[in-house]
Each structure stands twice: as C-alpha cells, then as structure tokens.
Amino acid sequence: MSQITAARTRARRRPIAVGLIVVAAAIIGTLVYQSTSSTAPSLSEILQGDHGGTATEADGALPDTVTVFDDEYPGVTNLDPDLLQALRKAATDAAHDSIEFYINSGWRSPEYQKQLLREAVSKYGSEKEAARWVATPDTSSHVSGEAADLRPLRTTEWLSENGAEYGLCQIYGNEPWHYELRPQSIDRGCPPMYADPTGDPRMRQ
C-alpha cells in the first residue's frame, strides 16, 4: 500500500472512530443521569425492601388486602381513635361510589420506623434526601398513630375532593396517599400542604 493510499484510509477511519466515541459518551451520560436523577417513588416502593425479617404485623406491617375496617391488625387498631372513626365514616360513604379504603400503612412501631428510615437513607443516598419520605421514630405521625397511608388511586382522588368533610387532609404534596385528621377542616377546608415532610415544623422537634 502506498503512503498516499494509507493516508486516505486513516482519514476515512478517523471520523468513524470519533463518531463511535461520541455515541458511547452519549450512552454513558444517559445512564449516569438516569441513575442519579431523583424521581418520586410510589408508596409501595418506600415500604418495600428487606426489613431484616422483623417487621411483622405486630410492628404495624400490613398485608395488601387490609381495609380500615379490619380490627385484627395492630396497624389499624393502634391508630388514633378519632382518625380511625373518620376513616371508617368516609369509607362507608365512599362505598356508595364503589370505592374501598385499603390501608398500606397505619400505626408503626418505633423499630419498624427505624428500619424504614435506614432503608430510605440507603436508597436515596443521604439522610437529607431520605427525610423527604420517611420521618424519624420520634417525629413520625405513623408511630404516634396519627396518619394513614391509603390506596388505590381512586381512593386518594376521592379523598382529595371529599376528605375535608370528614376532617381528613393530605398533608404533604409529595405523598398523595398520606392522610391525617384535621377536625377544623370540616368548617374551614384543609390547610395548605407542605411540599414534603422537611417543611413540616413537627419534623424539626
């Protein structure tokens, strides 16, 4: 091969090599972005995970089919009595619209809450980011029995429209499943939501 022919061959290969490098860089960049970008998890994603085999029904863990009327589960019966009464009254009325109130999480033991917090720190990479989704045992309204996480979507949509009539309000903008009792909302409507738990003064105690 002459020097002129070899030079032409190298010249043709150079754009191809550069193109491959650019494509590879784009793919790598996309994968890195996807792995580091923060997307809002679903309630089931937050509650999923290895709880070390200790998160039992006695700790507040609930099977998928539990409703607010199931008295055999501590996660339900350990809720604040006024909150539970409001949930049951709302669920009874919502049943006329063929809507059921399934409860993903109600009361939790401090140990269960600690496990959820540890898992959230591992999942989101820092205590600061985890705090947007899981409270400490000392500040959690689940540990105090003052919150219920509900499903399915139809239920939370129904509550977003009708919950104030029962004193039931969504508290955090990033958690459409999380409801607490605000009796004053019956007359005044629900208060403005916090963007996430980090904006709630109760979380800073």
N, C-alpha and C positions, 0 to 999 in steps of 0.2 A: 504494500500500500504506500503510495507516495505521501510526502509530507502535506501536500495540499489536500488530498483526499482525507487523510487522518484529521486534519484541522476542521474540515467541513463536518465530519462525523461527530467530533467533540462538540461542535457548535450546535448540531441538531439535538444532542443529548442533554445539553445544559438546560434549555427551557423545560424539558420533560422532568428533569431532576428537581428543578426549582418548583415546578407545579406540584410535584408529589410532596415536597416539604411543606408547601402552603396548605395543601389539603390535610396533611397529617396534623399540622398545628391547629387547624380549624376544628378537627375532630377532638383533639385533646382538650382544646379550650372549652368546647361544648360540654364534654364530660366533666371537667372540673367545675364549670358553672352549675351544672345540674346537681353535683354532689354537695356544693356549698350553699346553694340558694335555699332560703328558708321558706317553706310553704306551710300553710296552716294544716295541721293534722286533723283527722277526724277523731271523734271521741273514742271510737274503738281502738284507734292506733295508740292513743295516750294510755288506755287501760290495758293494752296488750303487753306481752313481754313475760319474761321469766321472773316470777315473784319469789323465787327461791323455795317454792313449794309450801310457803307458809301463809299465803293469802287465801284463807278458807272462808266459808260462809260466815263463820264466827267473827271474822275480821271485817265483814261487810262485802266480800266478793259475791256477785250475783250471777246466776245463770241467765241465758239470753231471754228466757220467756217470762221473767218476773214482772208483774204489774204492781201498781201502787196499792192493790188490794190483798197482796199475798203476805199474810201475817206470820208465816213460818220462817221468814228471813230477817235476821238482825239488821241487815242493810236497809230494810223497810221499817221495821217496828221501832228501831232506835232513832228514827227521825223525830224532830221536834213535833209534838202532838198537834200543834196548830198548823204547821206546814203540811203534815200528813192529812189532816182533815180537809185543808184547802185543796190539796191534790186530788183527794178522793171525790170531793164535790165537783171539781172541774172535770174529772174523768167521767163521772156519772153523766154530766150534761153533754160532754163531747161524744159519748157513746151514741147519742141520738144522731150524730153525724157520721157514725160508723168509724170513730177514731178511738183507739186504745192507747192508754198511757203505760208504755213499757219503761221500766226504770233500769238504766245501765249502772248507775252508782248512786247510792244514797249516803247513809251513815258509813263511815270507815273508822277502823281502829287506828290509833296513832302509829302502830307498827306498819300497817298497810300503807298509810300515807307516806311514811318514811321510805318504803320500798319504791313507791311510785315516784317520789322525788329523786331518789338515787338514779332510777332508770331514766327519768327526764334529763338529768344532768348528763348522763352517758349519751343519750340520744341527741341532744341539742348542743352539747359541747361545752356548756358553761352554766353556772348557777344563775347568772343573769337571764339567759335565754330560757332556761327551764322555768324560771319564776313567772313567765308569761302564761304557763299552762298548769303548773302544779304548785300548790302552796305548801308551806311547812306544816308539820302537825300542830304547831302552836297557833297558827293563823287560819288553818283550813276550816271553812264552813261545813265541809263534809264531816270532819272529826267531831265538830260540835253538833252535828245532826241538823244543820240549818240550810242544807242545799240538796237538791236532787238533780241528777243528770238524766234527761228523758230522751226517748226516741219513739217512733221513727220521725222522719222529717215532717210528715203530716201533723204529728202531734205538736211539734215545736212551732210549726206555722199556725196552728190553731191557737196555741197559747200566745203567740205574738199578737194576735188580734183580740183575744178574749181574756187573757190571763189576768189583766188588771182588775177585772170584775170580781176575781177571787182573791186578790192580793198577791198574785203570783207574777213575778217580774224576772225578765232576763237581766242579768247584772253586768255581764261582760260582752262587748261587741264581738270578740273572737270566739266566744263559746255560746252558740245559739241553743245548746242543749241544757245549759246550767240555769236553774231557776231557784229563787229564794222567795221567802214570804216578806212582802212589804204591805202591811194592812192599810196604810194610808193611801195606797194606790187605788183602793176601791172608790174613793171620792176624788182623788187628785190625779189619777193616772200614774203610771210607773215613772220613777225618776230617770234622768239621763244615764245611759250606760257608761261604764268605764271602757276604754279601748281594750284593756286586758287587766288581769289581776294586779299588775305592777302599779296601776293608777289608783288602786283601792287603798285608802288610808288604813284599813284594818290589816293589810298585809305588812305594814311597817311597825307593828307593835313589837 
